Amino acid sequence: MLEPDRTGVQDSTRGGDRLPAAWREFIRFCKDLRHGEIERLSIQDGLPVLAEVTKRKIKFNGPP
């Protein structure tokens, strides 16, 4: 049986298939951003906790 790590979530490298909520939120943020930069990302205990500065880029040529 797999043991949860200290964040309470099974590690996918040990056979678990759950992605922590913090990573799901970060991925959703990136998807919503579409084009841009994240200048500073804070990670604690292997999880994203804070993006201090973000910039959004908008392309004026090509498909949306």
CORZI-V430522 format. One record per residue. N is the residue number from 0. RES is the residue in three letters. D_FIRST is the distance of its C-alpha to the first C-alpha in whole Angstrom. Layout:
# CORZI-V430522
N_RES_D_FIRST, N_RES_D_FIRST
This chain:
# CORZI-V430522
0_MET_0, 1_LEU_4, 2_GLU_7, 3_PRO_10, 4_ASP_13, 5_ARG_16, 6_THR_17, 7_GLY_14, 8_VAL_13, 9_GLN_11, 10_ASP_12, 11_SER_13, 12_THR_14, 13_ARG_10, 14_GLY_10, 15_GLY_10, 16_ASP_13, 17_ARG_15, 18_LEU_18, 19_PRO_19, 20_ALA_22, 21_ALA_24, 22_TRP_24, 23_ARG_24, 24_GLU_28, 25_PHE_29, 26_ILE_28, 27_ARG_30, 28_PHE_33, 29_CYS_33, 30_LYS_34, 31_ASP_36, 32_LEU_38, 33_ARG_39, 34_HIS_41, 35_GLY_41, 36_GLU_40, 37_ILE_37, 38_GLU_39, 39_ARG_37, 40_LEU_33, 41_SER_32, 42_ILE_28, 43_GLN_26, 44_ASP_23, 45_GLY_22, 46_LEU_23, 47_PRO_27, 48_VAL_29, 49_LEU_32, 50_ALA_35, 51_GLU_38, 52_VAL_41, 53_THR_40, 54_LYS_43, 55_ARG_44, 56_LYS_45, 57_ILE_47, 58_LYS_48, 59_PHE_52, 60_ASN_52, 61_GLY_50, 62_PRO_48, 63_PRO_46
